[in-house]
Amino acid sequence: MFSDIAPRYDLLNHMLSFNIDRGWRKALVQRLTPSLRLPGARVLDLCCGTGDVLLDLQTVAAKPVIGADFCHPMLLAAAGKARARGFAAPLFEADALELPLAANSLDAISIAFGFRNLVNYRAGLAECLRVLKPGGVLAILEFSHPPSLAMRAAYGFYSSVLLPLIGALVSGSSEAYKYLPESVKKFPQAEELRAMFEAEEFVNAGFELLTGGIAALHTGEKPFGLNRRSNA
Ligand SMILES: C[S@@+](CC[C@H](N)C(=O)[O-])C[C@H]1O[C@@H](n2cnc3c(N)ncnc32)[C@H](O)[C@@H]1O
């Protein structure tokens, strides 16, 4: 599904969100800026897709930001965009649930609009916790559920009627843009996701609702002195 939409992914992203996604990505970069500026920081943009977040993170990062995704055409698009900006992004193909990375090796992980697609959210959080260094930060930007009834109704109509129609017309894939609102509907409420972070032993777990709760930025930190899951 992601391979099918890769060529038109960026265009549709900005078009369907009226460019609001740019502000959401900016909030993610701001949250991770202290980690990005650490000397020798190792930061992973997981489910990096065509690399928009990776490229934004790179503008403040002290070291090259690493990107990973399990969809080859998405990675090719990300590599091309990085090259066009004059650098070679370190990218690798992997499933977010089984990262080929050593335990305690990253200062921060960002996941923008990828986490919702994982088949097991608790396993995804556990894998991030494993590869983060103690004190490392996980930031997940994802669609969420607007608390206001009026906003929920307006957004519900847009995302389940208009968005699949425009998405299918522009991308040529009716499946992907029908899947999007369906997957958002099934996605946990922000409060539930925060509880999952805590159940996986992240500390300082919290979230910020963006654009009336259409999206949310979730963050949590790996505690110091956590011994379980420390195998590579
Ligand atoms: C909606 S796109 C988001 C891409 C990018 N982060 C952005 O903000 O534009 C979701 C991405 O997650 C990737 N993805 C979904 N499930 C994955 C998994 N289990 N492991 C690795 N990548 C995954 C898809 O291939 C796709 O590129």
The ligand as an ORCA input file, in Angstrom:
! r2SCAN-3c Opt
* xyz 0 1
  C       1.957      7.824      6.586
  S       3.617      7.465      6.216
  C       4.508      8.686      7.169
  C       5.855      8.997      6.585
  C       6.634     10.139      7.241
  N       7.028      9.825      8.599
  C       5.877     11.434      7.217
  O       5.660     12.032      8.261
  O       5.524     11.871      6.124
  C       3.853      6.012      7.176
  C       5.184      5.341      6.911
  O       5.362      4.309      7.890
  C       5.975      3.199      7.263
  N       5.692      2.024      8.098
  C       4.476      1.560      8.448
  N       4.604      0.486      9.240
  C       5.937      0.267      9.380
  C       6.694     -0.703     10.091
  N       6.122     -1.689     10.785
  N       8.040     -0.617     10.042
  C       8.651      0.365      9.321
  N       7.980      1.298      8.615
  C       6.627      1.257      8.655
  C       5.357      3.161      5.879
  O       6.119      2.449      4.953
  C       5.267      4.654      5.543
  O       6.401      5.105      4.846
*
